[in-house]
Amino acid sequence: EAFARMPQLEREALLKDKASLAEVLTYHLVRDRVKAPRVGSPRTATTVNGATLTITVKNRGFKRRGFKVNDAKIVKTEILASNGVIHAIDSVLIPR
């Protein structure tokens, strides 16, 4: 869904450039098992390609809401998988 939201020309260019696509995909993966942060405690994680992601959450009332990875909103947290933890996001993260 996140790739479908990308501008068509940008998505098509990315899919044609295997090296850039690999960089983007490995930018979404970290080696550590990163759980959702507590309110007010941002956390960083190093991606497989060596970049750093910042994971934050804002407190809204008594619940933890507003989870983000860099500028992407986390729409579902802590989906447990046999090889790690998944946090579903609403957009494609592009390395700077």
C-alpha positions as CSV (number, residue, x, y, z in Angstrom):
1,E,0.0,0.0,0.0
2,A,2.8,2.4,0.8
3,F,4.5,1.9,-2.6
4,A,1.1,2.4,-4.3
5,R,0.9,5.8,-2.6
6,M,4.2,6.9,-4.1
7,P,4.0,9.2,-7.1
8,Q,3.9,6.9,-10.2
9,L,7.0,8.2,-11.9
10,E,9.0,8.0,-8.7
11,R,7.8,4.4,-8.1
12,E,8.5,3.3,-11.6
13,A,12.0,4.8,-11.5
14,L,12.7,3.1,-8.2
15,L,11.5,-0.3,-9.5
16,K,13.8,0.0,-12.6
17,D,16.9,0.8,-10.5
18,K,17.7,-2.4,-8.7
19,A,20.5,-0.8,-6.6
20,S,18.3,2.0,-5.4
21,L,15.4,-0.4,-4.7
22,A,17.7,-2.6,-2.6
23,E,18.9,0.5,-0.7
24,V,15.3,1.5,0.0
25,L,14.2,-2.0,1.1
26,T,17.2,-2.5,3.4
27,Y,16.5,1.0,4.9
28,H,13.3,-0.6,6.2
29,L,15.1,-3.4,8.0
30,V,17.0,-3.5,11.3
31,R,18.9,-6.3,12.8
32,D,17.7,-5.8,16.4
33,R,14.2,-6.7,17.7
34,V,12.9,-3.1,18.2
35,K,9.7,-2.8,20.3
36,A,7.5,0.2,20.3
37,P,8.9,3.0,22.5
38,R,7.4,4.3,25.7
39,V,5.7,7.7,25.7
40,G,8.3,10.5,25.5
41,S,11.2,8.2,24.9
42,P,12.4,8.3,21.3
43,R,14.5,5.5,20.2
44,T,16.9,5.0,17.3
45,A,17.6,1.9,15.3
46,T,20.4,1.2,12.8
47,T,19.1,-0.2,9.5
48,V,20.7,-3.1,7.5
49,N,22.1,-0.5,5.1
50,G,23.8,1.4,8.0
51,A,21.5,4.4,8.3
52,T,19.7,5.4,11.4
53,L,15.9,5.6,12.0
54,T,14.2,7.5,14.8
55,I,11.1,5.9,16.4
56,T,8.9,8.1,18.5
57,V,5.5,8.2,20.1
58,K,3.5,11.1,21.4
59,N,1.2,11.0,24.4
60,R,-2.4,11.8,23.7
61,G,-4.4,11.4,26.8
62,F,-3.8,8.1,28.7
63,K,-2.9,6.1,25.5
64,R,0.2,5.9,23.5
65,R,-0.6,7.3,20.1
66,G,1.3,9.0,17.3
67,F,3.9,6.3,16.7
68,K,6.4,7.3,13.9
69,V,9.5,6.1,12.2
70,N,11.2,9.2,10.9
71,D,8.2,10.9,9.2
72,A,6.2,7.7,8.5
73,K,3.2,7.0,10.7
74,I,3.3,3.5,12.3
75,V,-0.2,2.1,11.7
76,K,0.3,-1.2,13.5
77,T,2.9,-2.0,16.1
78,E,4.6,-5.1,17.3
79,I,3.4,-7.7,14.8
80,L,5.4,-10.7,16.0
81,A,7.0,-12.8,13.3
82,S,9.3,-15.8,13.6
83,N,12.3,-13.7,12.5
84,G,11.5,-10.5,14.3
85,V,9.0,-7.7,15.0
86,I,7.1,-5.8,12.3
87,H,5.9,-2.3,12.6
88,A,3.6,-1.5,9.6
89,I,4.0,2.1,8.3
90,D,1.9,4.2,6.0
91,S,4.6,5.4,3.6
92,V,7.9,4.3,2.0
93,L,11.0,5.5,3.8
94,I,13.5,6.9,1.4
95,P,17.2,7.2,2.6
96,R,18.5,10.7,2.6
